[in-house]
Amino acid sequence: MERRSLIAGGLGAAVGGAVPVVDRVAAAASGSLPAAVGDGIADDTSPLQAALDATFSTTGSGFLVIPPGTYKVTRPLRVALGGASAADITRQSGILGHGARIFSAIENGANILEFSSNSTVRFIVIEGLEILGAGRDGHGISLECDHPDKYLYNFCLRDVVVQGCGGDGCRLLGNIFEGQIINAYFRSNHGNGATFAHGKHGGILSSLHVFGSVFGDNGQHGAALVEHCYDVSFHGCYFLLNGKFGLAAENGCTLLSNCGFENNHAAASGFESGDAGLYLNSFGTLVGCTAYSIFNQTKLLRAHLTGQLAMIGCTGQGGGRAKGAGLATIAGNRGGNVTLVACTGAVEYQNGMEGIELGGRAGGIRLGSHWQSANLAQLGEYRLWVDQGGRLRLKKGSPGFDEDGAVVGS
């Protein structure tokens, strides 16, 4: 398609290509914007920024359509959602860029594409866009709403590719919730593939779902939940070859289903200094998750629990120098509770933590044996445990010390 000027109007903006009649009419009313070349050589920062300003104006919202091409930028592209008017944006808006690549030539560590919400904003969509960093920039996509009383929600990142950035591939921070990331690809970024965080001024990130996305070969973690954030779910995602953990969930993680972890801890010197694909603190639920390694990843999960961990149908294994890879290392305090159902791979318990295991690696049922375990066998009002002398004891009610109750076996 012939390259043409950026066109903007109340229905959105188009970058190049065969412009629809409706946009021709809008352009005649509003005036043409600077031309973007899209050849990867010319600096397209100003035309792209002008188109974004027109699309997300304070008077409304719309879509910026970027046709196939490589658009070089030398400064951050910034969108202030809501603008100075603080009016709500509650209709669908965003960027459609199938076949379009934003090529960063930013040198000072600044972000490439920034969205900052200054209002109540819903239905933002970024679809089909590729962002290619040069390693001297910051985050590839930044979505921020760091306010206690302003909101960015019901958003969607779909079919986006972000790679080679000097910071994170994508960073979401603050009052951002009820959103989805679908079929996204975050690879070879110097920081994390993606970071999810509560804001520093009261904003809460929650109710996010990530579907079918890949987090690979990033310098730090594939994805990270930080700053007290935990309510992010991952479904059918893959975490591989990241420098550290595939996923680091510092405060817990609501749900991981059918996710795979492969050969993470690429920055470790060997298997002995490697670690798990997933680090989980506090609590979490894993369903049908797998881990495989031939290098430095030692297991699927390393967890320190203060709440409930449930794992159903999960596996952890390895080959080659990682043939000793297993399922999990689990530690925690007395508030932690572990249930494993039909899981495969070696499990190591630390700090007195014990779990309930049904089927899986050992078959049958495994329960806690220490008198203080939260997972003692319970027969009606009675508790069973094994004392330090190896004797099986029974007591009505909870035991008060190791040799409490009656000896019923040895």
C-alpha positions in Angstrom: 0.0 0.0 0.0 1.1 3.5 -0.8 2.5 5.4 2.3 0.4 8.4 3.1 0.0 11.0 5.9 -1.2 10.2 9.3 -4.9 10.8 9.4 -6.8 11.6 12.6 -10.4 12.3 13.6 -13.1 11.6 16.1 -13.2 8.0 14.9 -9.5 7.5 15.4 -6.4 7.8 13.3 -4.7 5.9 10.6 -1.0 5.7 9.7 -0.5 5.3 6.0 -2.3 2.9 3.7 -5.6 3.2 1.9 -7.5 5.5 4.2 -11.2 4.8 4.5 -13.7 7.4 3.3 -14.8 8.2 6.8 -11.3 9.1 7.8 -10.9 11.3 4.7 -13.9 13.3 5.8 -12.6 13.5 9.4 -9.2 14.6 8.1 -10.7 17.3 6.0 -12.3 18.7 9.1 -9.3 18.4 11.4 -6.3 18.8 9.1 -3.6 16.3 8.2 -0.9 15.3 10.6 2.8 14.9 9.8 3.7 12.0 7.6 5.3 8.7 8.9 7.6 6.8 6.6 7.7 3.4 8.3 11.0 2.3 6.6 13.0 1.7 9.8 15.4 4.6 8.8 13.5 7.8 9.1 12.6 9.1 12.6 8.9 8.6 12.9 8.6 9.8 16.5 6.9 13.1 15.8 4.2 11.7 13.5 3.4 8.8 15.8 3.2 11.0 18.8 0.9 13.5 17.0 -1.3 10.6 16.0 -1.5 9.3 19.5 -2.3 12.8 20.8 -5.1 13.1 18.3 -6.4 9.6 19.0 -6.4 9.9 22.8 -7.4 13.6 22.9 -9.1 15.1 26.0 -12.4 15.4 24.0 -12.8 11.7 23.5 -11.1 8.5 22.4 -10.5 6.4 19.3 -8.2 3.9 17.6 -4.8 4.5 16.0 -4.4 2.1 13.1 -0.7 1.6 12.2 -0.2 -0.4 8.9 2.7 -2.8 8.3 6.1 -1.2 8.4 9.0 -0.5 10.8 8.6 2.8 12.6 11.8 4.2 14.2 11.4 6.2 17.4 14.1 8.2 19.2 12.0 9.4 22.1 9.3 7.8 24.2 5.7 7.7 22.8 3.5 8.9 25.7 -0.3 8.7 26.1 -1.9 10.6 29.1 -5.3 8.8 29.3 -7.9 11.2 30.5 -5.7 14.2 30.0 -6.0 17.4 31.9 -9.8 17.3 31.8 -10.0 14.2 34.1 -13.0 13.1 32.1 -13.8 9.4 32.1 -13.0 7.3 29.0 -15.4 4.4 29.0 -15.5 3.4 25.4 -13.2 1.2 23.4 -9.9 2.9 22.4 -6.4 1.8 21.5 -3.8 0.9 19.0 -4.2 -1.7 16.1 -0.9 -2.5 14.6 -0.9 -5.9 12.9 2.4 -6.0 11.0 3.7 -2.8 12.5 7.0 -2.7 14.4 8.1 0.1 16.6 11.9 0.1 16.4 13.5 1.9 19.3 16.6 4.0 18.9 16.2 5.5 22.4 19.6 5.8 24.1 18.9 7.2 27.6 17.0 4.4 29.3 13.5 6.0 28.7 10.5 3.8 28.1 9.3 3.2 24.5 5.5 3.2 24.8 3.9 4.7 27.9 0.2 4.8 29.0 -0.5 6.9 32.1 -4.1 7.0 33.4 -5.2 10.3 34.9 -8.8 9.4 35.1 -11.2 6.4 35.1 -10.3 4.6 31.9 -11.8 1.4 30.5 -11.6 -0.7 27.3 -8.0 0.2 26.2 -6.8 -2.3 23.6 -3.3 -2.7 22.2 -3.4 -5.3 19.5 -0.9 -6.8 17.0 1.9 -4.3 17.7 5.6 -5.4 17.9 8.1 -3.4 19.9 11.8 -4.0 19.2 14.2 -2.4 21.7 17.8 -1.7 21.3 18.9 -2.5 24.8 19.6 1.1 25.8 16.0 2.1 26.4 13.7 1.3 29.3 10.5 -0.7 29.4 8.8 -1.7 26.1 5.2 -1.1 27.2 4.4 0.8 30.5 0.8 0.9 31.8 0.6 3.0 34.9 -2.2 4.3 37.1 -0.5 5.2 40.4 -3.4 6.9 42.1 -5.7 5.7 44.9 -8.8 7.1 43.3 -8.2 6.7 39.5 -8.5 3.5 37.6 -7.4 1.7 34.4 -9.4 -1.5 33.9 -11.1 -3.8 31.4 -8.0 -3.4 29.2 -6.5 -6.0 26.8 -3.0 -6.5 25.3 -3.5 -9.0 22.5 -1.0 -10.4 20.0 1.8 -8.1 21.1 5.5 -8.9 20.8 8.0 -7.0 22.9 11.7 -8.0 22.8 15.2 -6.6 23.2 14.3 -3.8 25.6 16.8 -2.4 28.1 14.2 -2.7 31.0 11.1 -4.9 31.2 9.2 -6.0 28.2 6.0 -4.8 29.9 5.4 -3.2 33.2 1.9 -2.7 34.8 1.7 -0.7 38.0 -1.0 0.7 40.2 -4.8 0.7 40.0 -4.9 -1.7 37.0 -7.4 -4.5 37.1 -9.9 -6.7 35.3 -7.6 -7.0 32.3 -6.2 -9.6 30.0 -3.0 -10.3 28.2 -3.5 -12.7 25.3 -1.1 -14.5 23.0 1.7 -12.1 23.9 5.4 -12.7 23.5 8.0 -11.1 25.8 11.5 -12.2 24.9 15.2 -11.2 25.3 14.5 -8.1 27.4 17.2 -7.1 29.8 14.9 -6.9 32.8 11.8 -9.1 33.4 9.6 -10.2 30.5 6.7 -8.6 32.4 6.3 -7.0 35.9 3.1 -6.6 37.8 3.0 -4.3 40.8 0.8 -2.4 43.2 1.4 1.4 43.0 3.5 3.4 45.4 0.6 5.7 46.2 -2.2 3.3 46.9 -3.1 1.8 43.6 -4.0 -1.9 43.7 -3.2 -4.3 40.7 -5.6 -7.2 40.7 -7.9 -9.5 38.7 -5.6 -9.9 35.7 -5.5 -13.0 33.5 -2.6 -13.9 31.1 -3.5 -16.4 28.4 -1.2 -18.4 26.0 1.8 -16.0 26.4 5.5 -16.7 26.3 8.1 -15.3 28.6 11.5 -16.3 27.3 15.2 -15.5 27.4 14.8 -12.4 29.6 17.8 -11.2 31.6 16.0 -11.4 35.0 12.7 -13.2 35.5 10.2 -14.3 32.9 7.5 -12.5 34.9 7.5 -11.0 38.4 4.7 -10.1 40.8 6.2 -7.5 43.2 5.2 -4.7 45.6 2.6 -6.9 47.3 0.8 -7.8 44.1 -0.5 -11.4 43.9 -3.9 -11.5 42.0 -2.6 -12.4 38.6 -3.5 -15.7 36.9 -1.5 -17.4 34.2 -3.2 -19.9 31.8 -1.3 -22.0 29.2 1.8 -19.8 29.4 5.4 -20.8 28.9 8.4 -19.6 30.8 11.8 -20.7 29.4 15.5 -19.8 29.4 15.1 -16.7 31.6 18.2 -15.6 33.6 16.5 -16.2 36.9 13.0 -17.6 37.7 10.5 -18.2 35.0 8.0 -16.6 37.4 8.8 -14.9 40.7 5.7 -14.4 42.8 6.9 -12.6 45.9 3.5 -12.4 47.6 1.7 -15.4 46.1 -0.1 -16.1 42.9 -3.9 -16.7 42.5 -3.6 -19.5 39.8 -1.3 -21.1 37.3 -3.0 -23.6 35.0 -1.3 -25.7 32.3 1.8 -23.6 32.4 5.3 -24.9 31.4 8.7 -24.0 32.9 11.8 -25.0 30.9 15.5 -24.4 31.5 15.2 -21.2 33.5 18.2 -19.9 35.5 20.2 -19.6 32.4 22.5 -17.1 34.2 23.5 -19.7 36.9 26.9 -21.3 36.6 25.5 -24.9 36.6 22.8 -27.2 38.0 24.1 -27.0 41.5 23.7 -23.2 41.6 20.4 -23.2 39.7 16.9 -23.1 41.2 13.2 -23.7 40.5 11.2 -22.5 37.5 8.7 -20.9 39.9 9.4 -19.0 43.1 6.3 -18.7 45.3 5.9 -16.9 48.6 2.9 -17.1 50.8 0.3 -19.1 48.8 -0.7 -20.4 45.4 -2.6 -22.9 43.3 -1.0 -24.9 40.4 -3.1 -27.1 38.1 -1.4 -29.2 35.4 1.9 -27.3 35.4 5.1 -28.9 34.2 8.8 -28.4 34.5 11.6 -29.9 32.4 15.3 -29.1 32.4 18.5 -30.2 30.9 20.6 -27.3 32.2 20.2 -25.3 35.5 16.5 -25.5 36.4 16.3 -27.8 39.4 12.6 -28.2 40.0 9.2 -26.8 39.2 8.6 -24.9 42.5 10.4 -23.4 45.4 7.9 -22.1 47.9 7.8 -20.5 51.4 4.3 -20.7 52.7 2.2 -18.8 55.1 -1.1 -19.9 53.5 -2.4 -22.6 51.3 -0.6 -24.3 48.5 -2.5 -26.7 46.2 -0.9 -28.6 43.4 -2.9 -30.9 41.1 -1.5 -33.0 38.3 1.9 -31.2 38.2 5.2 -32.7 37.2 8.9 -31.9 37.6 11.7 -33.7 35.9 15.0 -33.4 34.0 17.6 -35.0 31.9 21.3 -34.7 31.2 23.1 -32.7 33.9 19.6 -31.9 35.3 18.6 -35.5 35.7 18.2 -34.9 39.4 15.5 -32.2 38.8 12.3 -32.8 40.8 9.0 -31.3 41.6 9.3 -28.9 44.6 11.1 -27.7 47.7 8.5 -26.4 50.2 9.2 -24.5 53.4 7.1 -22.2 55.6 5.6 -21.5 59.0 2.9 -23.2 60.9 0.2 -21.3 59.0 1.3 -22.9 55.8 -0.8 -25.8 54.4 0.2 -28.1 51.5 -2.0 -30.4 49.4 -0.5 -32.3 46.4 -2.8 -34.5 44.2 -1.5 -36.8 41.5 1.8 -35.0 41.2 5.1 -36.5 39.9 8.6 -35.6 40.9 10.7 -35.4 44.1 9.4 -33.2 46.9 11.6 -31.8 49.7 10.0 -30.4 52.8 12.0 -27.9 55.0 11.5 -26.1 58.3 9.1 -28.7 59.6 6.6 -28.2 56.8 4.6 -31.3 55.9 2.0 -31.8 53.2 -0.9 -34.1 52.3 0.0 -36.1 49.2 -2.6 -38.1 47.3 -1.4 -40.5 44.7 1.5 -39.2 42.6 5.1 -40.1 43.3 4.7 -42.4 46.3 1.1 -43.6 45.7 -1.5 -43.9 48.4 -1.9 -41.1 50.9 0.8 -39.3 52.8 -0.1 -37.2 55.9 1.7 -35.1 58.4 3.4 -37.1 61.2 4.7 -34.4 63.6 2.4 -33.7 66.6 2.2 -30.0 65.6 1.5 -30.7 61.9 -1.5 -29.1 60.4 -2.0 -32.3 58.3 -2.4 -35.0 61.0 -4.7 -37.9 60.3 -8.1 -37.2 61.9 -10.5 -39.9 62.8 -13.6 -38.1 64.1 -12.4 -36.2 67.2 -9.1 -38.2 67.4 -5.6 -37.3 66.0 -2.9 -39.7 65.0 0.8 -38.9 64.9 4.3 -40.4 65.2 6.4 -39.3 68.2 10.2 -38.9 68.1 10.6 -42.5 69.3 8.8 -43.8 66.2 5.6 -44.8 68.1 2.2 -44.2 66.7 0.0 -42.2 69.1 -3.7 -41.5 69.3 -5.5 -38.7 71.2 -9.0 -37.3 71.4 -8.5 -33.7 70.4 -5.3 -32.0 69.4 -2.0 -33.2 71.1 -0.3 -30.8 73.4 3.2 -32.3 73.2 5.1 -35.1 71.4 4.3 -37.9 73.9 0.7 -36.9 74.5 -2.0 -39.5 74.0 -1.9 -43.2 74.0 0.7 -45.4 72.1 -1.2 -47.6 69.6 1.7 -48.9 67.5 5.3 -48.7 66.7 
